[in-house]
Amino acid sequence: NAGVTQTPKFRVLKTGQSMTLLCAQDMNHEYMYWYRQDPGMGLRLIHYSVGEGTTAKGEVPDGYNVSRLKKQNFLLGLESAAPSQTSVYFCASTRYMEEAFFGQGTRLTVV
Amino acid sequence: AQTVTQSQPEMSVQEAETVTLSCTYDTSENNYYLFWYKQPPSRQMILVIRQEAYKQQNATENRFSVNFQKAAKSFSLKISDSQLGDTAMYFCAFMKHRVQGGSEKLVFGKGMKLTVNP
């Protein structure tokens, strides 16, 4: 049982480059979330989705876009990376009010 | 909007002692769910315990228990007989009860670093 898989695990980008982070879950979960974790800031919600084809903004959505074309996948895109987007990114999925399962995280550095 | 506050950024405790981690939240909802997650140095997020707001009885899971005070909007985690493996970041989280057409954000506090010393 793979659970939640994030790819890639590490990435270094130059300012202005674009990239897509992929989150895949095999638990048929309805809800999926993208967070960023920065020291002293906890986990801040970027975007989330409550079902296939639906997305919504979280606390810190600026500079990011998402898509959920298939129920099992939730993509996070950075169109023009900035140093302020250097962070560890976590994806999570859950059924309603149940335990959320997290990916292993993606460490992104923007130089 | 729902907010979750963990006012203690860091704590340390001796092995085998009891420690309490505090969490307060702000919501206008009456039905919701609260969670404590643990993040050890491996970075993996692990569910510790969960509480449904409509349940008056405090949740317990082995050495972990909560003190849920709904009126005060407080949700503290008590760890008994602390072990070295409890050393981790601990996050309090909130999810509101689903209503038709509503969206279910899972909102986290800033976390608290717990160190268990031998």
Interface residues (C-beta under 8 A of the other chain):
Chain A: Y31 Y33 Y35 G40 M41 G42 L43 R44 L45 Y48 V50 A56 G58 E59 V88 F90 A92 T94 Y96 M97 E99 A100 F102 Q104 G105
Chain B: Q6 P9 Y33 F35 Y37 R43 Q44 M45 L47 R50 E52 F91 A93 M95 H97 R98 S103 E104 K105 L106 V107 F108 G109 K110 G111
